[in-house]
Amino acid sequence: MRLLTAVGLATLLAMVTAPATRAETGGPRLPVPWTTLAGLHANLVTPGAPPPGANDWSCEPSARHPNPVILLHGGGSNQTSAWQTFAPLLANNGYCVFSLTYGVPFAPLPGGLLPMERSARELSLFVDEVLRRTGAAKVDLLGHSEGTLMPSYYVRFLGGGPKVDKYVSLSPLWRGTTQVVVSTLYQLAEALGLSRLWDWLVGIVCGACNQFLRGSVFLSRLHARGIFDPTISYTNIMTRYDQAVIPYTSGIGHGPNVHNIVLQDECLLDFSDHGGLLANHNAAGHVLAALDPVHAEPVGCVLSTPVGSLFPPG
């Protein structure tokens, strides 16, 4: 049975993997799997390892793509499971790609669990290291879920603004989430003077979890400062079928430097959910356009499901 399962998984991965040329770098092309199953498989085989195409510290940014791209996973995830699609895709398109697993309280827990202020300090150190090793002046950020919100603290409170050029978000939650009415319970605990007890109980396992909730102290402080840095170009990519960011419109931002994209507004064949955006061909087209608007190509419409995109163009 295990052998049949492994064979079936390998076959499925082969069906939804589209090779792509390694633009500009001249290096070998990397396969790009358009399924989230690739992340699950990689995390079993090489847990915690950087995804293909990421963390090549000898990579020299090109004139066309002078900014290294840093990939930031969501809560309860890591760099291995999150970026099996986007890391090789970006590397094939000539970017220097870097990723890290942040916010790990202790092994073997996944990342994104520590309070986001602490994770933002980890990001700050990582950005400085990427800039030092590559000689670049700025980086671009590509995040998913918590990886869209946590970097905003780095930008707005830890001096990251001058070091970031483009900030691209998959399933952002700028106004938090009301998932399973947890945020309402959090607000009730505050009204009853029990917020410290609530924070302590939840924080034992996940210090960042309360911070996602609509009305949290973390979000209130961030909004008081201002979510968006006026010197950075922001792109927010959302799906109407997001089951973690509720409502999905929490990811909509406002400002002259903010561009919002709801995938189903442009592609009725897109049924991707929160996690599905990590292997979504339609979202990938918007990411590439956001990172390189001068050379942006038209974004197509590919049938996409919660586990990835089916039959993406080669």
N, C-alpha and C positions, 0 to 999 in steps of 0.2 A: 504493500500500500504506500509506504513512504517513497519507494522508487517511482511508482506511478505518479505520485504527487509531484515529485521533483521533476520528472520528465514533463508533466503537464505544465508546470510553472515555467520551465525553460522554453517550452514551445510557445506559450503565450507571450513571454518576453520577446522572443524572436519575432513574433508576428507584429508586435507594436513597437519595435525598435527601428528607427530610421537613421541610417548612417548619414553623416553630413561632412562636408569638407572643412578642413581646418584653415579658415581664411587667414591670410596675411602671415601666419606664423610658419607655414610650411611644415608643421609637425604632422604626425599621423592623425588621421581622423578618429574621432571617438564615437561609439554608438550612442544614440540618444533614445532611451526607452520612454515611451509615452504611456506609462502606467505607474501608479503608485505601488504596485506589487514589487517593482524593482527596488524601492527603498526598503520594504520589508525583508526582501531577500538579502540585500547588502548588509542590513543590520544584523542578520543572523550569521553571515559568513565573515564579515569584517566589522564588528561592532565598534563604533566610534571613529572609524577611519574617514579621512576626507573623501568626498565624492570624486569620481573621475574628472580630471581637468582642473581640480582646485589645489591650491597651496603649492604651486610650483614657484618656489622662492627665487628661481633664476629668471622668471618671466620678466621681460622688459616691455612696458607699455608702448604701443605704437603711436604714431602721429594721429591716426584716425581714431584710436581709442586710448587716449592718454590717461584715463582714470581707471584704476583697478576697481573691480566690482566685488563687494563683500556681501556674502549670503548669510542671512540671519533666520534661523528656523523658528518655529512656534513653540509654545509651552508644551512640556511633556514630550519633546522630540529631541533630535540631535542633527548634526550636520550630515550624518550618513543616511538616515532615512528620509530626510527632507529634500535633498538636492541632487538625486541621481539623474534627474532630467535637465535641470537648468544649468548645473555646473558644466557638463560636457557641451551643452548647446552654446553657452556663452564662450567657452574655450574655442569651440569650432569656428565661432564668428570673430575670433581675433582678440578677445578680452583676456587680460590677466585676472584670474578668478581666485578668490580666497574665501574660506569659510571657517567657522569655529563652532564648537558646542559651548554655550555659555549657561550660567545659572544652575550648575550642578551642586546640590547640597553635599552629597557624598555618593560614592559608587555603591551599588550599581544603578542608582536612580538616573533618570534621563535629565535633559537640560531644560532650561526655562522655568525652574521652580523657585529659585531664589528671588527675593524682592527685586523689582526691576531697577531700582537705584544701584544695587550691587552689580547686576548684569551690565548696566550701562558703563560702569567703571571698567569691567572686563573688556567691553567693546572699545572704550577709549584707548586702552593699552594696545589692543589689537590693531586699531586704525593707525596708531603711531608707528607700530612695527611694520605694517604694510607700506606706509609712506616712506619710512626709512629704507626699507629693503628694495623698493622699486624705484625710488627717486621721484615719485609722482608728487604733484602739488595737492591733489584732492582725490577722494574716492567717490564712487557711486555705491548706493546701498540698495539691495533687493531683499525685502523681508516678507515673511508670511506670518499672519496672525500676531502673536506676541512680538515676533520679529519686525512688525511694523510699528508697534507702539513703544517698545523699550528704547529704540534708537532716538525717538523724539526727546526723551529725557537727556540722552547724551548730547544731542544738538542744542537743546534749550538751556540746560543747567550745567553741563560739563565742558563748555567751550568747543563743541564739535562743529558748530555752524560753519566756520571758515574752512573746515577740512572736508566738507561734503558738497558735491555738485548736484547730483540727481538722486532722488529718493523715491524708489518704486515699491509699491506695497500691494501684496496679494492678500485679500481678505483683511483689510485694515479695520480697526475698531476704535476710532478716535473718540467716540462718545460711549465706549464700553459696550457691554452686552447684558441683556436681561435673560440669559439662558436659564430655563427651568425655574424662573421666578426667583433665582438666588439673589439677584440684586435687590429685589423688594424685601427679602428677609434681612439682607444686610442693612438696608435703610431702617427697617423696623428695629433691629438691634441697636442702631445708633440712637433712635428716638427713645428707646428704653434705657439708654445709658449702658448698654452691654457690648458696645463695639470693641472694646479691648478684649473682652472674653472671646468674642467671635473671631477677632484677628488672631488671638493666641491659638484657638482650637484649629482653625484652618491653616495657620502659618506653620504648625508642626510639620505638615506634609508639603505645603506649597505656599511660600511667602508671596508669590506673584498672583495667586488666584483671586484674592480679594481685590487686587488692584485692577483687574479687568472689568469689574462690575460697574454698571452705570451708577454714578453718584459717589464713587470711592474717593478717598482722600487723595490718592495718587492722581486720578484724573482731574479732580478739582484744582489741584496745584498746577497741573500741566496746562489746563485751560486758562487759569489766571495769568500765566506767563504768555500763553499763545502757542497753539499746537505747531504752527508752520512758521519756519524761518523765511523771511522775505527774500533772502539771497539764494535759496535752494529751489530747484524745480521738482515738484511733487507729482506723481502719477498714482492714483488709487484704482485698483482693479478688483471688481466685486462680482459675486454671483448671487442671483435671487434665491438660489437653493442652499444658501449657507445655513447650516444647522448649528453652528457654534457662535457666530456673530449674529445676534438677534436684537433688533432688526438689522438686515444687511446694510441698510442705509446709514448705519453708524459709521461706515467707512467713507461717507461723502464728506469732502472738505470744501472750504470756500476760500477764495483768494485768487488774485490774478496769476499766481504762479502755481496753481493747483488744477490738475486735470483729472476728472472722474470718469470711469468707464464701468458700465454694467454690461457684462458679457452678453446677456440675453437681449439687450437693446439692439445688438448688431447681429446676433446669431441665435435663432430660435432652436437650433440643433444642439445647443450647449446646455447639458443637464448636470454639469459639475457641481459638487458641493464644496464644503470648506477645504477638505483635504485634497479633493480632485484638482484644485487649481495648481498643485505642485507638478502635475503631469498633463497640463492642458495646453493643447497646441494653439488655441485661439488666444489664451492669455499670454503665451510665449511671444506671439506676434506683436502684441501690445508692449510687452517688456522690451523687446528689441527696438521697437520704434521709440519708446521713451528714452532708452539709453543712447540712441543715435538718431535723433529726429531729422538731421540733415539728410541721411540716407535711408529714411524710413520707407518700407515697402507696404503695399496694401495688405491688410490683415484679412485672411480668409475666414471661412466658416466651416469647421470640421465637427462632425458628430462627437460629442464628448460626454462622458459618464462620470460617476463618482470615483471610478478607478482609473480614469485617464481618457485620452482621445483615441478614437478608433479610425483607422485608415488615414493617418496624416500623410500629406504629400511627401514624397521622397526627398 
